[in-house]
């Protein structure tokens, strides 16, 4: 365990990105296994292609974005006091949340080669965002107040596991608009 922590501290970017990507893949596997599977290729069982797409979106956008976003946010609003934490949460929800939710839906549509890249986003964005504001405001307050900056992306990834399960599940619900 000491060796793993030493590697994590020596290479926080690589550790955070790989950890976050693994959590995204895990979220999709949990969603498929526990919450009803995939409506994609083949219909039953686990769709590993879907899991690979979710992991790719996690790796290419979310892991990298969150690593750099959290570093920037800490420099822009340093500290763990109530005022700094509240400021970070508000800025995170106003700027990062819409961007990351959009990247999830549009990125998966792109990887699935959908004709209309914005259809899933249009149908599910507001439901995802409203749920995310409640969930993430609480989780980010804990993150900014109690987690050291070097571990924030990993903590965020662990919490994102739950929210990504939700997004994957919401995305698998057939064709009606969510409000």
N, C-alpha and C positions, 0 to 999 in steps of 0.2 A: 504494500500500500504506500509506503514511503517513496518507493521508486516511481510509482504512478503519479503521486503528487509532485515529485521533483520534475518529472517530464512535463506535467501540466503547467507548472510555474515557469519552466524554461521555454516552453513553446505554447503560450496561451492561445494564440491565433489558431494554430493547427488543432489543438485539443478542443477548443470551443466549436470550430467548424465541423470537425468529425463527429463530436458528440451531438451537436444539433441535428446533423444529417441523420444519424442513427435514430434519434428520437422521432424525427418526422416519419421515417420508414416504420418504426415501431407503432406510431399512432395509427397509420393506415392499416397495418396488420391487425391491431387490436380492433379497430373499427370493423374490418371485414370479418374477423373471427367471432367477435362478441355481439356486435350490433347489427348483424344481418348481411354481411358480405357485400359483394360488388355486383352492380347491374351491368358491368362491362363485358369484357371478353369471356364468353363461356357461361356466365350467369351464376354458377355454383362454385363453392369453395373459395380459395384465396386466389386473387388475380395478382400475380407477382409483377406483371407489367404495370399495373396501376400503382403498386407499392414503389416500384422503381421510378415512376413519374413523380410521385409525391416526394420521394427522397431527392430526386433531381431538383425539384423546386426548392426544397429545403436547403440543399447544398449551394445551388447557383445563386439564389437570392437571399432567403431568410437568414441563414447562418452568417453569411458575409455582411449583410445589411445590419443585423442586430449587433454583431461584434463592433463594427465601426460606429453605429448609432449610439450605443451605450457609452462608448469612449467619448464621443463628441458631447453627449448630453452631460456627462460628468464634468467635462471641462467647462461647458457653458453654464452649468448650474451646480457648482461644487458643494459638497457637504451632504450631511445626513440629517440636518435639522428639519423641523416641520415645514418651514417655508421652502427650503430647497427641494424636499421630497414632493411637496404639493406642486411646485413649479415643474418638476420633471414629469410627474404623472400627467398634468394638463398638456404639456407640450407633446408628450408621447402619444396621448390619445388624439390630439388634433392633427399631428403630422404623420407619425409612424403607423398608427393603427389603420387609417384608410389605405396607405401605401402597401402595407404587408398583406392585408386582406385582399386587395386588388391583385397583387402579385400572385397570391395563391390561386385564385380562380382563373385569372387570365393565363398564368403560366401553365396550369394543367390543361386548359383548353388548347393552348399552343402545342404542347407536347402530344396531345391527342389528335392534333391536326383537324380541329373542329373548323367548320366553315365560318361560323360566327364566334370569334374569340371572346366576345363580351356577353353572350347570352347567359351563361352561368353567373357571371358577375352581376349582371342586371337583375337577375331573379333572386340572388341570395345576399347581395352586399349589405343592404340595410339591416336585415335580420342578424347577420354576422356582426356587423358593427355595433348595433345596440347591445347585443349580448356581450361582445368584447369590451365595451366601455365599462360595464359593471364588473366583469371578471378581471380584466387587466388592470383597472384602476386599483383594485385591492391588491393584486399580486405584485404590481410594480411598486406600490407603496412599501410593501414588505421588502422587495428587492433593493430599492434605493435606501431604505432605512437600516437594514440589518446585514446585507450581503456585501462582502468586500468587492471592490471594482474588478479585481482579477477573476472572480468567480461569477460575475453577474450574467454573462452570456450563457454559461452552463446552467445556472439556476433558472434563467429565463427559458432555456430549452426544456428543462424538466417540467416547468409549468406549462409550456407550450404543448407538451405531449397531450395534456387534457384538452386544450382548446383545439388542437389539430385533429384529435379524434372527433370532436364536435363538428369541425369544418368538413372533414371527410364524410362523416355521416350525413350532414346536411346536403352535401353535394350529391350523395347517392339517392336522395329522395327524388322520385320521378316527377318531372315536368310541371310543377305548379309554382306560382310565385309566392314567396314568403314575404310577410310584412313585418 
